[in-house]
Amino acid sequence: MTTFNRSLADDNPPYWLWGPLLFSLFYFMQTIIDFNTTSMGDFAVIVLNYCLFILLYAKTIHVRGDKVIPWLFTLTIFIALTTYFTFGSQSLFGYVAFIAGYTLNVKKSFTMLIAIWCAIFISGYYFSQSHPYFLIPALLITAALFGFGFFTQRDTKFRLKEQANKKQLTQLAAIAERERIARDLHDVVGHSLSSIALKSELAEKYLAAGNHDKAGLEINEVASLSREVLSEIRQAVSGLKKQNLAEGLDKLIKELAKHDFKVAYENSLSIIHSGVESAIVLIFTEAVTNILRHSKGNNVAIKLFQSESFIHIRIANNGRVKEFQHGNGLHGMTERCKELNGTIEISSKSGFALTIKLPKGI
């Protein structure tokens, strides 16, 4: 099993690290009981040993992974030796057991627990004459705190995994949002810019022919389209753009008619989700943009209908397509269909044809 490469001090507040040391004051219990028979020299050594324990503890809680093992052994041996002066040392073994359970993997932590128990038995045998008030509390305390440390490690691992998953989800959401903005900008703004370019070219032709009135009308439409582009950019970036299917298709059909395309339009869809409507409009927008840019035909057929389980969408143009490449626009349409669990077929055998099938109920 892998090492839990964290220290007790990682991400834990100071009171969680130092508050439990309040119970280590039981170390002085025997000294207080036998105060009248304890010499000043022994008392000074007992206090000094406690201070050294605090220093070793302060260092050990900041050591990560397997590097903590030498410090745990040092603490264990040191506490065992302090038993010579007071069997109040029983209260200190538990801190080593907790750190072992929290920091090490299962195999190494149980090995460390056995080492702590051996130290308790040895120090109890040599220094406390196997005193029951030393052995039994020491064994129980170390077992309980070891288990507490062991399960605290599991809880910490679970919490860290959740945090990592949330961070990953946040990153994926950010990537998805960037891709959505890129698709929306390409489909919506790309269409508008294409229209602006076409109208600008038309205005230039009218000016060259001396037809200033028609040129002025085209220039006014360019200005109007420019304002729409600014609004669409803001909506695409903010993710607030929701388009009505009928209105969106009506606008695209009028755009095709202005460029001398005859449009056959049929829509028998019932009410569908607004998000799906927006996706369909954006798909049609990109398809119309490709027709306006590249088609040499003059007819466009648009049909939307539904079967028992699916929504069917088709747009076809009679223009001839010699070379067909999947650019950003077609890639964006494919991604939108995937997001709706649908399929898309693109054909260029008899002009340009786009066939989409989306499941109902999305």
Helices and strands as residue ranges (DSSP letters): H 14-18, G 19-28, H 29-33, G 35-37, H 40-60, G 65-68, H 69-82, G 87-89, H 90-103, H 106-127, H 132-184, I 185-189, H 190-208, H 212-238, H 245-258, E 262-267, H 274-294, E 299-306, E 310-317, H 328-339, E 343-347, E 352-359
